[in-house]
Amino acid sequence: MKALIIGGGIAGPVTALALRKAGIDSVIFEAYDGTADGVGGVLNLAPNGLAALRIVGLSGDFGEPIRRMVMADSKGRVLGSAEGEPSRVVWRSELYRRLQDLAVSQQIKVSHGKRLVAATSSADGVTATFADGSTETGDILVGADGIRSTVRTIIDPAAPGPSYVGLQGFGSYATGSGVTGAPETMYFVFGNSFLGYWPMDDDNVAWFNNLAVEEPMTVAEAQAIPTSEWLARLRDAYGDDVPAKQLLAHSDDLFVAGPLEIMPSVPHWHRDRMVLVGDSAHAPSASSGQGASLAAESAVQLARCLRDIPDIPTAFVTYERLRRPRVEKIAARAARTNSNKRSLGPVTRLLMPLVMKTVGRRAFARDQNYRIDWDAKVR
């Protein structure tokens, strides 16, 4: 079997590596002419995602470990916490490069400058047509082309696209702010606006936040606005919130992460010999901390299904059955989190510790303790 994988970001190489482990050859087609080295911000790899990446041969000994998460209000009062096996905070560009190098080491071909414009299935295979006029034929076509997936619209022209949640993401480092915290701990602060941060060492604190912006802006559009103007807007939005005021006062640079978007439920994950994986099928808001991890899980599960079920349509149906309930439950919880991120009312503030100790903690553990048994046969 030969797989045509559309998209060379994160989900594409993980899918190719998982398929290779299942004995299936693949070629990755990337729309952009060059690589994505140095592109992207920081992302979280949860323990379940790290476990999926280990299955395809990528060890988790990179990035910064985060073992504990603490919820707090803008006065510095702790509202709840959760602890477990470490996640890792990693630059997307580092994860991308590691996956690319691993794919090259396994002789997986990556073809750049191949923007998909059409795909047609037949009884014998599927043919992809690219903007440069070239074509490629394989047995299956996998859409790993992200939240604005072309493959998704080929499978279903009426498929929904991403929705902007009204928040723009930023991040930076504060030096000499006096803000401290426990090691391997990430803090989530709900005040005038949401803020997350974690101590890197005695003098430096990394932080990220969401700012309410009425109209979505691309990264390029946001970067065109001077950093000083964005920092002024952020300082005004947070006011005297603790520790946002201190962190922003000691931050000179700013990283623009882009608009926060979420995918509605996608009705059709597959058709004929075409199937979706990663953000093209399920893209929970960044507030879930699970986007990259769920993409890695789906890649592994798709490979298992194709390994064990010879009939391609049945393999795709089984893959969706294994994945849809889990990813949609996590996406729904992230959507609820987004609606509460701007501030905490007095009732929510009182209930947060109880929620974290019961429902939130169980959900957190359930999400992160999920493991795929690669050796088990899919039925």
BALOBA-1460 file (C-alpha; in Angstrom, 3 decimals):
// residues 379
<rec num="1" residu="m" x="0.000" y="0.000" z="0.000"/>
<rec num="2" residu="k" x="1.132" y="3.547" z="-0.749"/>
<rec num="3" residu="a" x="-0.213" y="6.583" z="1.121"/>
<rec num="4" residu="l" x="-0.224" y="10.151" z="-0.175"/>
<rec num="5" residu="i" x="0.017" y="12.452" z="2.851"/>
<rec num="6" residu="i" x="-1.024" y="16.056" z="2.296"/>
<rec num="7" residu="g" x="0.689" y="18.369" z="4.772"/>
<rec num="8" residu="g" x="4.224" y="18.334" z="6.129"/>
<rec num="9" residu="g" x="3.792" y="20.111" z="9.461"/>
<rec num="10" residu="i" x="3.407" y="17.992" z="12.598"/>
<rec num="11" residu="a" x="0.556" y="15.555" z="11.846"/>
<rec num="12" residu="g" x="1.919" y="14.653" z="8.397"/>
<rec num="13" residu="p" x="5.331" y="13.328" z="9.477"/>
<rec num="14" residu="v" x="3.838" y="11.549" z="12.521"/>
<rec num="15" residu="t" x="1.341" y="9.828" z="10.216"/>
<rec num="16" residu="a" x="4.093" y="8.816" z="7.784"/>
<rec num="17" residu="l" x="6.198" y="7.413" z="10.627"/>
<rec num="18" residu="a" x="3.244" y="5.492" z="12.070"/>
<rec num="19" residu="l" x="2.378" y="4.081" z="8.645"/>
<rec num="20" residu="r" x="5.990" y="3.061" z="8.114"/>
<rec num="21" residu="k" x="5.878" y="1.188" z="11.436"/>
<rec num="22" residu="a" x="2.718" y="-0.537" z="10.148"/>
<rec num="23" residu="g" x="4.525" y="-1.555" z="6.939"/>
<rec num="24" residu="i" x="2.909" y="1.062" z="4.694"/>
<rec num="25" residu="d" x="4.962" y="3.358" z="2.440"/>
<rec num="26" residu="s" x="4.053" y="7.027" z="2.104"/>
<rec num="27" residu="v" x="5.079" y="10.289" z="0.477"/>
<rec num="28" residu="i" x="4.521" y="13.659" z="2.193"/>
<rec num="29" residu="f" x="3.433" y="16.597" z="0.020"/>
<rec num="30" residu="e" x="3.957" y="20.081" z="1.510"/>
<rec num="31" residu="a" x="2.348" y="23.139" z="-0.094"/>
<rec num="32" residu="y" x="5.147" y="25.566" z="0.799"/>
<rec num="33" residu="d" x="8.379" y="25.682" z="-1.154"/>
<rec num="34" residu="g" x="10.615" y="25.608" z="1.912"/>
<rec num="35" residu="t" x="10.717" y="24.004" z="5.331"/>
<rec num="36" residu="a" x="9.029" y="25.394" z="8.454"/>
<rec num="37" residu="d" x="12.240" y="25.700" z="10.459"/>
<rec num="38" residu="g" x="11.946" y="28.541" z="12.982"/>
<rec num="39" residu="v" x="8.197" y="28.917" z="12.407"/>
<rec num="40" residu="g" x="5.624" y="28.769" z="15.212"/>
<rec num="41" residu="g" x="5.401" y="29.342" z="18.920"/>
<rec num="42" residu="v" x="5.379" y="27.200" z="22.017"/>
<rec num="43" residu="l" x="3.079" y="24.208" z="22.352"/>
<rec num="44" residu="n" x="2.320" y="21.649" z="25.027"/>
<rec num="45" residu="l" x="2.915" y="17.940" z="24.578"/>
<rec num="46" residu="a" x="0.818" y="16.093" z="27.137"/>
<rec num="47" residu="p" x="1.898" y="12.662" z="28.473"/>
<rec num="48" residu="n" x="-0.578" y="10.902" z="26.171"/>
<rec num="49" residu="g" x="0.903" y="12.716" z="23.165"/>
<rec num="50" residu="l" x="4.456" y="11.933" z="24.235"/>
<rec num="51" residu="a" x="3.470" y="8.263" z="24.510"/>
<rec num="52" residu="a" x="2.092" y="8.328" z="20.955"/>
<rec num="53" residu="l" x="5.271" y="9.966" z="19.676"/>
<rec num="54" residu="r" x="7.380" y="7.305" z="21.361"/>
<rec num="55" residu="i" x="5.479" y="4.669" z="19.383"/>
<rec num="56" residu="v" x="6.705" y="6.222" z="16.116"/>
<rec num="57" residu="g" x="10.254" y="6.524" z="17.419"/>
<rec num="58" residu="l" x="10.476" y="10.048" z="18.828"/>
<rec num="59" residu="s" x="11.672" y="10.190" z="22.427"/>
<rec num="60" residu="g" x="10.288" y="12.817" z="24.794"/>
<rec num="61" residu="d" x="13.575" y="14.032" z="26.243"/>
<rec num="62" residu="f" x="13.275" y="17.563" z="24.844"/>
<rec num="63" residu="g" x="11.500" y="20.739" z="25.870"/>
<rec num="64" residu="e" x="10.798" y="21.741" z="29.462"/>
<rec num="65" residu="p" x="8.925" y="19.379" z="31.814"/>
<rec num="66" residu="i" x="5.705" y="20.603" z="33.454"/>
<rec num="67" residu="r" x="4.433" y="18.311" z="36.201"/>
<rec num="68" residu="r" x="1.870" y="20.482" z="37.985"/>
<rec num="69" residu="m" x="-0.805" y="22.979" z="36.901"/>
<rec num="70" residu="v" x="-2.162" y="25.611" z="39.276"/>
<rec num="71" residu="m" x="-5.268" y="27.779" z="38.803"/>
<rec num="72" residu="a" x="-5.239" y="31.185" z="40.495"/>
<rec num="73" residu="d" x="-7.136" y="34.467" z="40.484"/>
<rec num="74" residu="s" x="-5.724" y="37.932" z="39.848"/>
<rec num="75" residu="k" x="-5.109" y="38.471" z="43.570"/>
<rec num="76" residu="g" x="-2.724" y="35.534" z="43.715"/>
<rec num="77" residu="r" x="-5.169" y="33.192" z="45.471"/>
<rec num="78" residu="v" x="-4.873" y="29.536" z="44.440"/>
<rec num="79" residu="l" x="-8.198" y="28.136" z="43.208"/>
<rec num="80" residu="g" x="-7.141" y="24.577" z="42.482"/>
<rec num="81" residu="s" x="-4.378" y="22.400" z="41.071"/>
<rec num="82" residu="a" x="-3.706" y="19.167" z="39.234"/>
<rec num="83" residu="e" x="-0.561" y="17.062" z="39.125"/>
<rec num="84" residu="g" x="0.589" y="14.044" z="37.192"/>
<rec num="85" residu="e" x="3.143" y="12.662" z="34.776"/>
<rec num="86" residu="p" x="5.098" y="15.541" z="33.196"/>
<rec num="87" residu="s" x="3.978" y="17.288" z="30.037"/>
<rec num="88" residu="r" x="6.614" y="19.069" z="28.006"/>
<rec num="89" residu="v" x="6.568" y="22.611" z="26.716"/>
<rec num="90" residu="v" x="8.398" y="22.725" z="23.400"/>
<rec num="91" residu="w" x="8.899" y="25.125" z="20.535"/>
<rec num="92" residu="r" x="6.896" y="23.946" z="17.540"/>
<rec num="93" residu="s" x="9.959" y="24.468" z="15.346"/>
<rec num="94" residu="e" x="11.976" y="22.028" z="17.476"/>
<rec num="95" residu="l" x="9.275" y="19.351" z="17.307"/>
<rec num="96" residu="y" x="8.983" y="19.936" z="13.553"/>
<rec num="97" residu="r" x="12.716" y="19.547" z="13.001"/>
<rec num="98" residu="r" x="12.939" y="16.381" z="15.084"/>
<rec num="99" residu="l" x="10.083" y="14.801" z="13.142"/>
<rec num="100" residu="q" x="11.594" y="15.836" z="9.807"/>
<rec num="101" residu="d" x="14.961" y="14.351" z="10.725"/>
<rec num="102" residu="l" x="13.342" y="11.123" z="11.885"/>
<rec num="103" residu="a" x="11.339" y="10.875" z="8.653"/>
<rec num="104" residu="v" x="14.498" y="11.409" z="6.569"/>
<rec num="105" residu="s" x="16.329" y="8.744" z="8.604"/>
<rec num="106" residu="q" x="13.547" y="6.305" z="7.667"/>
<rec num="107" residu="q" x="13.756" y="7.314" z="3.985"/>
<rec num="108" residu="i" x="10.309" y="8.906" z="3.910"/>
<rec num="109" residu="k" x="10.144" y="11.312" z="0.980"/>
<rec num="110" residu="v" x="8.977" y="14.903" z="1.551"/>
<rec num="111" residu="s" x="8.084" y="16.863" z="-1.594"/>
<rec num="112" residu="h" x="7.820" y="20.682" z="-1.219"/>
<rec num="113" residu="g" x="5.939" y="23.168" z="-3.374"/>
<rec num="114" residu="k" x="3.062" y="20.724" z="-3.874"/>
<rec num="115" residu="r" x="-0.204" y="22.531" z="-3.135"/>
<rec num="116" residu="l" x="-3.166" y="20.168" z="-3.528"/>
<rec num="117" residu="v" x="-6.004" y="21.424" z="-5.724"/>
<rec num="118" residu="a" x="-7.987" y="18.231" z="-6.431"/>
<rec num="119" residu="a" x="-8.208" y="14.544" z="-5.619"/>
<rec num="120" residu="t" x="-10.226" y="11.752" z="-7.219"/>
<rec num="121" residu="s" x="-10.794" y="8.179" z="-6.071"/>
<rec num="122" residu="s" x="-11.358" y="5.087" z="-8.197"/>
<rec num="123" residu="a" x="-11.710" y="1.397" z="-7.513"/>
<rec num="124" residu="d" x="-7.950" y="0.989" z="-7.848"/>
<rec num="125" residu="g" x="-6.577" y="4.053" z="-6.063"/>
<rec num="126" residu="v" x="-6.626" y="7.806" z="-5.547"/>
<rec num="127" residu="t" x="-4.982" y="10.532" z="-7.637"/>
<rec num="128" residu="a" x="-3.870" y="13.881" z="-6.230"/>
<rec num="129" residu="t" x="-3.506" y="16.906" z="-8.519"/>
<rec num="130" residu="f" x="-1.272" y="19.794" z="-7.493"/>
<rec num="131" residu="a" x="-1.203" y="23.480" z="-8.411"/>
<rec num="132" residu="d" x="1.923" y="23.002" z="-10.540"/>
<rec num="133" residu="g" x="0.016" y="20.590" z="-12.769"/>
<rec num="134" residu="s" x="1.696" y="17.441" z="-11.487"/>
<rec num="135" residu="t" x="-0.203" y="14.382" z="-10.249"/>
<rec num="136" residu="e" x="0.509" y="11.468" z="-7.945"/>
<rec num="137" residu="t" x="-1.380" y="8.209" z="-7.490"/>
<rec num="138" residu="g" x="-1.553" y="6.036" z="-4.403"/>
<rec num="139" residu="d" x="-3.836" y="3.656" z="-2.550"/>
<rec num="140" residu="i" x="-5.039" y="6.175" z="0.049"/>
<rec num="141" residu="l" x="-4.797" y="9.930" z="0.564"/>
<rec num="142" residu="v" x="-4.434" y="11.341" z="4.088"/>
<rec num="143" residu="g" x="-5.365" y="14.953" z="4.801"/>
<rec num="144" residu="a" x="-2.909" y="16.195" z="7.417"/>
<rec num="145" residu="d" x="-3.170" y="19.744" z="6.086"/>
<rec num="146" residu="g" x="-4.323" y="21.580" z="9.170"/>
<rec num="147" residu="i" x="-7.254" y="23.631" z="10.296"/>
<rec num="148" residu="r" x="-7.853" y="25.080" z="6.804"/>
<rec num="149" residu="s" x="-7.668" y="21.680" z="5.169"/>
<rec num="150" residu="t" x="-8.125" y="21.365" z="1.415"/>
<rec num="151" residu="v" x="-8.678" y="17.631" z="1.772"/>
<rec num="152" residu="r" x="-11.568" y="18.262" z="4.173"/>
<rec num="153" residu="t" x="-13.421" y="20.319" z="1.546"/>
<rec num="154" residu="i" x="-12.700" y="17.707" z="-1.143"/>
<rec num="155" residu="i" x="-14.204" y="15.012" z="1.070"/>
<rec num="156" residu="d" x="-17.162" y="17.243" z="1.927"/>
<rec num="157" residu="p" x="-17.602" y="20.599" z="0.121"/>
<rec num="158" residu="a" x="-20.065" y="21.632" z="2.846"/>
<rec num="159" residu="a" x="-17.631" y="20.894" z="5.691"/>
<rec num="160" residu="p" x="-17.339" y="23.641" z="8.316"/>
<rec num="161" residu="g" x="-14.210" y="25.719" z="8.725"/>
<rec num="162" residu="p" x="-12.531" y="27.076" z="11.870"/>
<rec num="163" residu="s" x="-14.247" y="29.601" z="14.114"/>
<rec num="164" residu="y" x="-12.473" y="32.545" z="15.727"/>
<rec num="165" residu="v" x="-13.075" y="32.640" z="19.487"/>
<rec num="166" residu="g" x="-12.418" y="36.388" z="19.864"/>
<rec num="167" residu="l" x="-8.963" y="36.058" z="21.395"/>
<rec num="168" residu="q" x="-5.491" y="36.828" z="20.059"/>
<rec num="169" residu="g" x="-2.506" y="35.006" z="21.539"/>
<rec num="170" residu="f" x="0.787" y="36.518" z="22.694"/>
<rec num="171" residu="g" x="3.791" y="35.439" z="24.717"/>
<rec num="172" residu="s" x="7.164" y="36.627" z="25.980"/>
<rec num="173" residu="y" x="9.790" y="36.359" z="28.708"/>
<rec num="174" residu="a" x="10.025" y="38.607" z="31.756"/>
<rec num="175" residu="t" x="13.444" y="39.190" z="33.296"/>
<rec num="176" residu="g" x="13.881" y="40.477" z="36.842"/>
<rec num="177" residu="s" x="10.149" y="40.738" z="37.522"/>
<rec num="178" residu="g" x="10.352" y="39.244" z="41.006"/>
<rec num="179" residu="v" x="7.633" y="36.718" z="40.061"/>
<rec num="180" residu="t" x="8.486" y="33.270" z="41.388"/>
<rec num="181" residu="g" x="6.920" y="29.843" z="41.310"/>
<rec num="182" residu="a" x="7.501" y="26.190" z="42.032"/>
<rec num="183" residu="p" x="9.698" y="24.233" z="39.589"/>
<rec num="184" residu="e" x="7.999" y="22.237" z="36.828"/>
<rec num="185" residu="t" x="4.759" y="24.124" z="37.484"/>
<rec num="186" residu="m" x="2.588" y="26.110" z="35.095"/>
<rec num="187" residu="y" x="0.199" y="28.727" z="36.466"/>
<rec num="188" residu="f" x="-3.115" y="29.759" z="34.903"/>
<rec num="189" residu="v" x="-4.440" y="33.096" z="36.136"/>
<rec num="190" residu="f" x="-8.025" y="34.234" z="35.542"/>
<rec num="191" residu="g" x="-8.381" y="37.978" z="35.958"/>
<rec num="192" residu="n" x="-9.250" y="40.885" z="33.683"/>
<rec num="193" residu="s" x="-7.761" y="38.666" z="30.951"/>
<rec num="194" residu="f" x="-6.309" y="35.166" z="30.988"/>
<rec num="195" residu="l" x="-2.567" y="34.687" z="31.656"/>
<rec num="196" residu="g" x="-0.394" y="31.586" z="31.870"/>
<rec num="197" residu="y" x="3.207" y="31.488" z="33.059"/>
<rec num="198" residu="w" x="5.963" y="29.238" z="34.340"/>
<rec num="199" residu="p" x="9.367" y="30.004" z="35.946"/>
<rec num="200" residu="m" x="12.343" y="29.121" z="33.773"/>
<rec num="201" residu="d" x="15.020" y="29.963" z="36.345"/>
<rec num="202" residu="d" x="15.550" y="32.344" z="39.261"/>
<rec num="203" residu="d" x="15.373" y="35.456" z="37.059"/>
<rec num="204" residu="n" x="13.283" y="34.573" z="33.999"/>
<rec num="205" residu="v" x="9.609" y="33.739" z="33.659"/>
<rec num="206" residu="a" x="7.942" y="32.660" z="30.411"/>
<rec num="207" residu="w" x="4.356" y="33.803" z="29.933"/>
<rec num="208" residu="f" x="1.541" y="33.600" z="27.397"/>
<rec num="209" residu="n" x="-1.865" y="35.207" z="27.302"/>
<rec num="210" residu="n" x="-5.039" y="35.882" z="25.380"/>
<rec num="211" residu="l" x="-6.237" y="39.375" z="24.560"/>
<rec num="212" residu="a" x="-9.803" y="40.062" z="23.455"/>
<rec num="213" residu="v" x="-9.598" y="41.363" z="19.869"/>
<rec num="214" residu="e" x="-12.871" y="41.852" z="18.029"/>
<rec num="215" residu="e" x="-11.726" y="40.910" z="14.531"/>
<rec num="216" residu="p" x="-9.268" y="38.071" z="13.861"/>
<rec num="217" residu="m" x="-5.816" y="39.062" z="12.674"/>
<rec num="218" residu="t" x="-3.281" y="36.877" z="10.946"/>
<rec num="219" residu="v" x="0.151" y="36.589" z="12.511"/>
<rec num="220" residu="a" x="1.540" y="38.862" z="9.778"/>
<rec num="221" residu="e" x="-1.138" y="41.499" z="10.414"/>
<rec num="222" residu="a" x="-0.539" y="41.424" z="14.166"/>
<rec num="223" residu="q" x="3.235" y="41.575" z="13.713"/>
<rec num="224" residu="a" x="2.824" y="44.712" z="11.597"/>
<rec num="225" residu="i" x="1.615" y="46.546" z="14.720"/>
<rec num="226" residu="p" x="4.566" y="47.805" z="16.826"/>
<rec num="227" residu="t" x="5.421" y="45.732" z="19.892"/>
<rec num="228" residu="s" x="5.195" y="48.851" z="22.051"/>
<rec num="229" residu="e" x="1.561" y="49.319" z="20.993"/>
<rec num="230" residu="w" x="0.617" y="45.736" z="21.800"/>
<rec num="231" residu="l" x="2.380" y="45.892" z="25.172"/>
<rec num="232" residu="a" x="0.527" y="49.110" z="25.987"/>
<rec num="233" residu="r" x="-2.787" y="47.436" z="25.154"/>
<rec num="234" residu="l" x="-1.903" y="44.414" z="27.253"/>
<rec num="235" residu="r" x="-0.871" y="46.518" z="30.246"/>
<rec num="236" residu="d" x="-4.111" y="48.445" z="30.004"/>
<rec num="237" residu="a" x="-6.171" y="45.237" z="29.730"/>
<rec num="238" residu="y" x="-4.612" y="43.629" z="32.803"/>
<rec num="239" residu="g" x="-4.431" y="46.709" z="35.015"/>
<rec num="240" residu="d" x="-3.290" y="45.705" z="38.505"/>
<rec num="241" residu="d" x="-3.755" y="41.948" z="38.026"/>
<rec num="242" residu="v" x="-1.155" y="39.841" z="39.846"/>
<rec num="243" residu="p" x="1.305" y="38.768" z="38.465"/>
<rec num="244" residu="a" x="0.436" y="40.142" z="34.999"/>
<rec num="245" residu="k" x="1.347" y="43.701" z="35.989"/>
<rec num="246" residu="q" x="4.842" y="42.670" z="37.113"/>
<rec num="247" residu="l" x="5.478" y="40.381" z="34.131"/>
<rec num="248" residu="l" x="4.370" y="42.946" z="31.561"/>
<rec num="249" residu="a" x="6.443" y="45.676" z="33.221"/>
<rec num="250" residu="h" x="9.574" y="43.562" z="32.741"/>
<rec num="251" residu="s" x="8.906" y="42.361" z="29.181"/>
<rec num="252" residu="d" x="10.338" y="44.219" z="26.194"/>
<rec num="253" residu="d" x="9.843" y="41.709" z="23.383"/>
<rec num="254" residu="l" x="6.618" y="40.060" z="22.301"/>
<rec num="255" residu="f" x="5.825" y="36.907" z="20.394"/>
<rec num="256" residu="v" x="2.605" y="36.979" z="18.371"/>
<rec num="257" residu="a" x="0.955" y="33.547" z="18.445"/>
<rec num="258" residu="g" x="-1.988" y="34.456" z="16.231"/>
<rec num="259" residu="p" x="-5.768" y="34.160" z="16.576"/>
<rec num="260" residu="l" x="-7.298" y="31.429" z="18.724"/>
<rec num="261" residu="e" x="-9.548" y="29.252" z="16.599"/>
<rec num="262" residu="i" x="-11.567" y="26.130" z="17.174"/>
<rec num="263" residu="m" x="-13.043" y="23.616" z="14.766"/>
<rec num="264" residu="p" x="-16.713" y="22.699" z="15.001"/>
<rec num="265" residu="s" x="-17.525" y="19.017" z="14.751"/>
<rec num="266" residu="v" x="-16.567" y="17.806" z="11.262"/>
<rec num="267" residu="p" x="-19.388" y="15.575" z="9.930"/>
<rec num="268" residu="h" x="-17.281" y="13.493" z="7.528"/>
<rec num="269" residu="w" x="-13.750" y="12.357" z="8.354"/>
<rec num="270" residu="h" x="-13.390" y="10.144" z="5.290"/>
<rec num="271" residu="r" x="-14.803" y="9.314" z="1.877"/>
<rec num="272" residu="d" x="-13.759" y="6.645" z="-0.593"/>
<rec num="273" residu="r" x="-9.952" y="6.414" z="-0.268"/>
<rec num="274" residu="m" x="-9.472" y="9.764" z="1.493"/>
<rec num="275" residu="v" x="-9.273" y="10.348" z="5.254"/>
<rec num="276" residu="l" x="-8.493" y="13.189" z="7.668"/>
<rec num="277" residu="v" x="-6.037" y="13.239" z="10.557"/>
<rec num="278" residu="g" x="-5.008" y="15.882" z="13.107"/>
<rec num="279" residu="d" x="-6.322" y="19.456" z="12.940"/>
<rec num="280" residu="s" x="-8.025" y="18.846" z="9.606"/>
<rec num="281" residu="a" x="-10.503" y="16.589" z="11.455"/>
<rec num="282" residu="h" x="-10.328" y="17.849" z="15.025"/>
<rec num="283" residu="a" x="-8.708" y="21.062" z="16.232"/>
<rec num="284" residu="p" x="-9.519" y="21.838" z="19.859"/>
<rec num="285" residu="s" x="-8.728" y="25.322" z="21.092"/>
<rec num="286" residu="a" x="-5.193" y="25.859" z="22.348"/>
<rec num="287" residu="s" x="-6.705" y="26.090" z="25.831"/>
<rec num="288" residu="s" x="-7.051" y="22.288" z="25.782"/>
<rec num="289" residu="g" x="-3.272" y="21.806" z="25.745"/>
<rec num="290" residu="q" x="-3.992" y="18.710" z="23.636"/>
<rec num="291" residu="g" x="-3.903" y="19.781" z="19.963"/>
<rec num="292" residu="a" x="-0.559" y="18.254" z="18.976"/>
<rec num="293" residu="s" x="-1.050" y="15.273" z="21.289"/>
<rec num="294" residu="l" x="-4.429" y="14.368" z="19.791"/>
<rec num="295" residu="a" x="-2.973" y="14.666" z="16.292"/>
<rec num="296" residu="a" x="-0.206" y="12.199" z="17.209"/>
<rec num="297" residu="e" x="-2.742" y="9.792" z="18.720"/>
<rec num="298" residu="s" x="-4.927" y="9.898" z="15.619"/>
<rec num="299" residu="a" x="-1.962" y="9.226" z="13.349"/>
<rec num="300" residu="v" x="-1.062" y="6.124" z="15.354"/>
<rec num="301" residu="q" x="-4.640" y="4.854" z="15.486"/>
<rec num="302" residu="l" x="-5.094" y="5.331" z="11.738"/>
<rec num="303" residu="a" x="-1.930" y="3.315" z="11.094"/>
<rec num="304" residu="r" x="-3.130" y="0.508" z="13.390"/>
<rec num="305" residu="c" x="-6.478" y="0.331" z="11.601"/>
<rec num="306" residu="l" x="-4.875" y="0.182" z="8.157"/>
<rec num="307" residu="r" x="-2.412" y="-2.433" z="9.420"/>
<rec num="308" residu="d" x="-5.088" y="-4.792" z="10.770"/>
<rec num="309" residu="i" x="-8.142" y="-4.218" z="8.562"/>
<rec num="310" residu="p" x="-7.556" y="-5.006" z="4.862"/>
<rec num="311" residu="d" x="-10.740" y="-3.308" z="3.653"/>
<rec num="312" residu="i" x="-9.942" y="0.415" z="3.411"/>
<rec num="313" residu="p" x="-13.481" y="1.819" z="3.996"/>
<rec num="314" residu="t" x="-13.888" y="-0.435" z="7.050"/>
<rec num="315" residu="a" x="-10.475" y="0.660" z="8.353"/>
<rec num="316" residu="f" x="-11.511" y="4.307" z="8.051"/>
<rec num="317" residu="v" x="-14.850" y="3.702" z="9.808"/>
<rec num="318" residu="t" x="-13.061" y="1.909" z="12.646"/>
<rec num="319" residu="y" x="-10.489" y="4.692" z="12.954"/>
<rec num="320" residu="e" x="-13.233" y="7.297" z="13.307"/>
<rec num="321" residu="r" x="-15.055" y="5.158" z="15.877"/>
<rec num="322" residu="l" x="-11.863" y="4.951" z="17.956"/>
<rec num="323" residu="r" x="-11.137" y="8.681" z="17.768"/>
<rec num="324" residu="r" x="-14.239" y="10.855" z="17.451"/>
<rec num="325" residu="p" x="-15.711" y="10.480" z="20.986"/>
<rec num="326" residu="r" x="-12.402" y="11.275" z="22.667"/>
<rec num="327" residu="v" x="-11.398" y="14.283" z="20.591"/>
<rec num="328" residu="e" x="-14.862" y="15.863" z="20.619"/>
<rec num="329" residu="k" x="-15.147" y="15.552" z="24.393"/>
<rec num="330" residu="i" x="-11.817" y="17.340" z="24.839"/>
<rec num="331" residu="a" x="-12.771" y="20.015" z="22.291"/>
<rec num="332" residu="a" x="-16.071" y="20.699" z="24.063"/>
<rec num="333" residu="r" x="-14.320" y="21.119" z="27.402"/>
<rec num="334" residu="a" x="-11.808" y="23.531" z="25.826"/>
<rec num="335" residu="a" x="-14.667" y="25.581" z="24.377"/>
<rec num="336" residu="r" x="-16.169" y="25.932" z="27.853"/>
<rec num="337" residu="t" x="-12.778" y="27.016" z="29.156"/>
<rec num="338" residu="n" x="-12.569" y="29.750" z="26.511"/>
<rec num="339" residu="s" x="-15.896" y="31.192" z="27.644"/>
<rec num="340" residu="n" x="-14.549" y="31.560" z="31.189"/>
<rec num="341" residu="k" x="-11.112" y="32.906" z="30.336"/>
<rec num="342" residu="r" x="-11.715" y="36.624" z="30.473"/>
<rec num="343" residu="s" x="-12.576" y="36.742" z="34.149"/>
<rec num="344" residu="l" x="-13.964" y="34.828" z="37.080"/>
<rec num="345" residu="g" x="-17.165" y="35.891" z="38.750"/>
<rec num="346" residu="p" x="-17.636" y="35.477" z="42.534"/>
<rec num="347" residu="v" x="-19.683" y="32.278" z="42.163"/>
<rec num="348" residu="t" x="-17.169" y="30.677" z="39.797"/>
<rec num="349" residu="r" x="-14.350" y="31.700" z="42.124"/>
<rec num="350" residu="l" x="-16.037" y="29.887" z="45.016"/>
<rec num="351" residu="l" x="-16.756" y="26.754" z="42.979"/>
<rec num="352" residu="m" x="-13.397" y="26.471" z="41.187"/>
<rec num="353" residu="p" x="-11.557" y="24.604" z="44.013"/>
<rec num="354" residu="l" x="-14.370" y="22.043" z="44.230"/>
<rec num="355" residu="v" x="-14.485" y="21.615" z="40.449"/>
<rec num="356" residu="m" x="-10.712" y="21.167" z="40.262"/>
<rec num="357" residu="k" x="-10.773" y="18.551" z="43.026"/>
<rec num="358" residu="t" x="-13.550" y="16.507" z="41.438"/>
<rec num="359" residu="v" x="-14.659" y="16.798" z="37.824"/>
<rec num="360" residu="g" x="-11.659" y="18.802" z="36.542"/>
<rec num="361" residu="r" x="-9.065" y="16.581" z="38.160"/>
<rec num="362" residu="r" x="-10.693" y="13.383" z="36.899"/>
<rec num="363" residu="a" x="-10.955" y="14.783" z="33.368"/>
<rec num="364" residu="f" x="-7.344" y="15.983" z="33.490"/>
<rec num="365" residu="a" x="-6.148" y="12.538" z="34.581"/>
<rec num="366" residu="r" x="-8.346" y="10.727" z="32.051"/>
<rec num="367" residu="d" x="-7.048" y="12.825" z="29.158"/>
<rec num="368" residu="q" x="-3.403" y="12.468" z="30.081"/>
<rec num="369" residu="n" x="-3.435" y="8.803" z="31.139"/>
<rec num="370" residu="y" x="-4.774" y="7.637" z="27.766"/>
<rec num="371" residu="r" x="-2.395" y="5.205" z="26.067"/>
<rec num="372" residu="i" x="-2.545" y="3.361" z="22.728"/>
<rec num="373" residu="d" x="-1.539" y="-0.283" z="22.714"/>
<rec num="374" residu="w" x="0.292" y="-0.555" z="19.405"/>
<rec num="375" residu="d" x="0.666" y="-4.321" z="19.605"/>
<rec num="376" residu="a" x="-3.019" y="-4.996" z="20.225"/>
<rec num="377" residu="k" x="-4.963" y="-6.080" z="17.144"/>
<rec num="378" residu="v" x="-7.686" y="-3.700" z="15.969"/>
<rec num="379" residu="r" x="-11.049" y="-5.411" z="15.531"/>
